[in-house]
Amino acid sequence: MPRVSSLQQLERAIRELQPEQQLELVERVVHQLRRRRPKAPGKVSADDLYGSGKHIWGDEDAQEYVNRMREDRECP
């Protein structure tokens, strides 16, 4: 009797999951792959920066901040 590969076992287990669980699994795998992919020296992607400055803003509303900055730039 031939041995079943680990990949085949995984595929079988994935087929038994509900569609929502399969989608969550795919999202997790993609997230892991994006974190592991090699990057060119000196290059930063938007994904790397996402959420990195949220502690700076605290509870300030983003739209209020933008409006205030626009008011500051208006000519008298």
C-alpha positions in Angstrom: 0.0 0.0 0.0 1.6 3.4 -1.0 2.3 6.0 1.6 0.2 9.1 1.6 2.4 12.3 1.5 2.0 15.0 4.1 0.7 17.3 1.4 -2.0 14.9 0.4 -3.0 14.6 4.1 -3.2 18.3 4.4 -5.3 18.6 1.3 -7.7 16.0 2.6 -8.0 17.8 5.9 -8.6 21.1 4.2 -11.4 19.7 2.1 -13.1 18.7 5.4 -13.1 22.3 6.6 -16.1 24.6 6.2 -15.6 27.2 3.4 -15.2 30.0 6.0 -12.4 28.0 7.7 -10.7 27.3 4.4 -10.7 31.0 3.6 -9.3 31.9 7.0 -6.6 29.3 6.5 -5.7 30.7 3.1 -5.5 34.2 4.6 -3.2 33.0 7.3 -0.9 31.3 4.9 -0.7 34.4 2.6 0.1 36.5 5.6 3.0 34.2 6.6 4.3 34.2 3.1 4.3 38.0 2.8 6.2 38.2 6.1 8.8 35.8 4.9 9.4 37.0 1.3 12.8 38.5 0.8 13.0 42.2 0.2 15.3 44.2 -1.9 17.7 46.3 0.3 16.4 49.7 1.1 12.9 49.0 -0.1 9.9 49.2 2.1 6.4 48.2 1.1 3.2 49.8 2.3 2.3 46.5 4.0 5.4 46.8 6.2 4.3 50.3 7.4 0.6 49.5 7.9 -0.4 50.3 11.5 3.1 51.3 12.5 2.2 54.8 13.6 -1.1 54.4 15.2 0.3 54.9 18.7 1.3 58.4 17.6 -2.2 59.6 16.9 -3.8 58.2 20.1 -7.5 58.9 20.1 -7.3 61.7 17.5 -9.7 61.3 14.5 -7.9 61.0 11.2 -10.3 63.2 9.3 -10.2 65.9 12.0 -6.4 65.9 11.7 -6.5 66.2 8.0 -9.0 69.1 8.2 -6.8 70.9 10.7 -3.7 70.5 8.6 -5.6 71.9 5.6 -6.7 74.9 7.6 -3.1 75.6 8.7 -2.0 75.6 5.0 -4.7 78.0 3.8 -3.4 81.4 2.7 -4.7 84.4 4.7 
